[in-house]
Amino acid sequence: MQGFAGLMWIIYLAMLGFAVVAFVMAALFREDAYRAADKQNKGFWLIILGVAVAVNLLVPMLFLQIAGLVASIVFLVDVRPALRQVSGGGGRGGRGGSSSDGPYGPYNGGR
């Protein structure tokens, strides 16, 4: 029985981490990106994902934690890609760039 409790603790910790990551990612996008992507507004997602984090921390009820996990998955699988596309793609906080861009700007081969 102790092994099962340890496994459940790891699962709870993973769900908490997933919710925290989704919350932080939701907070990093600008408000206008949510409107441009035709998704709910930023406040909505911050509230939903914040509640998911709080439930994982404070309420050890598996049903509520699974609901938070579903909200986190929806954000990461549906909303985040749409926000990234609207924000210019790129993995650097919404800054798009060419494949020939270096750390200080575009590389033109010495031309």
N, C-alpha and C positions, 0 to 999 in steps of 0.2 A: 504494500500500500504506500510505502514511503517513496518508492520509485515513481509511482503514478503522480504523487503530489509534486515531486520534483519536475516531472514532465509538464504538468499543468502550470507550474510557476514559470517555466521557460516559455510556454505558449503565451501566458499573460504578458510577460516581458516583451516578447516579440510584437504582440498586438499594440502595446504601449509605444514601442519604438516606431512602428509603422504609422500610428496616429500622430506622433510628434513630427516625423518627417513630412507627412502630408500637411500638417498645420504650418510648419515653417515655410514649405514651398508655396502654400497659399498666401502667406504673408509677404512673400518676396515679389509677387507680381503686382503691377500697377492696377488701380481701379478701372481705368479706361480699357485695359486689355480684356477684362471680364465682359464689359459691354460690347466691345468689338467682336469677341468670340461668341456672342449671343448665349452666354451662360448666366447663371445667377450672379448677383453682385458679390463683391469681395467680402462685405460684411456677413452675408449669408454663409459663405464657406468658412470664414473664420469662426463664426458661432458654432456651426455644425462640427467642425473639426476640433474646436476648443472643448466642446461638450464631450466629444469622443475621448480626448486626452484626460479630461476630468473624471469621466466614468472609469477609465482604465486605472487611474490613480486611486480613486476614492470609493468606488462601488464594485465590490468583487462579485458581480452578477454576470455570468457568462452570456446570457441573452443580450444584455445591454452592451457588453463589450463586443459581441459579434455585430450588433447594429453599427457601432462605431467603426469596426473593421470594414464593413460594407461601404460606409460613407467615405472612408479613406481610400478604398479601392476605386470607387467611382471617381473621386477627385483625381487620383493618379493615372487612371486609365483613360478617362474621358475628358475631363476638364483641363488638366495640365497640358496634354498635347495640343489642344485647341489654343490655349493661352500662349504656348511657345510659338505656334505657327503665326499667330497674330502679332506677337512681340518681335518677330523677325527671326525666329528659330534660334540656331546657335546654342551651344551649351554654356555660354558665358553670361548668364544673367540677362538674356534677351538681346545681346549684341550679336548681330549676324556678321559674317565676314567671308571673305574668299578663302579658298584653300591655299592661296599663295600669301596670305597675310602672316607677317611675323609679329613678334611681341610689340614692335614699335610702329607698325603700319604695313602697307603692302610691300612685298618684295618684288622688285622689277628686274632683277638679274643684272644690276649694275648699269642699267640704261639711263 
